Amino acid sequence: MKLGVVILAAGKGTRMKSALPKVLHPLAGRPLVGHVIAVSRALGAERVAVVYGHGG
């Protein structure tokens, strides 16, 4: 079975009180969205699409 992943990352993240979009905040040396992409790949996703907006 083929696996594709769509990551919805278009929010402003205003509750974080930062000019940086939430998905770009670093966690353990990489942006949050980087962790999601890495897990998608580890699960065998053939295609990963990131839908982004605000400052991305």
GIWOPE-V747276 format. One record per pair of residues at least 12 apart in sequence whose C-alpha atoms are under 7 Angstrom apart, sorted by the first residue. I is the first residue (numbers start at 1). GAP is how many residues later the second one is. Records with the same first field share a line. If there is no record, write none. Layout:
# GIWOPE-V747276
I: GAP ; GAP
This chain:
# GIWOPE-V747276
2: 44
3: 41 ; 42 ; 43
4: 41 ; 42 ; 43 ; 44
5: 35 ; 40 ; 42 ; 43 ; 44
6: 42 ; 43 ; 44
7: 42 ; 43 ; 44
8: 42 ; 43 ; 44
9: 14 ; 41 ; 42 ; 43
10: 41 ; 42 ; 43 ; 44
11: 42 ; 43
12: 42
21: 33 ; 34
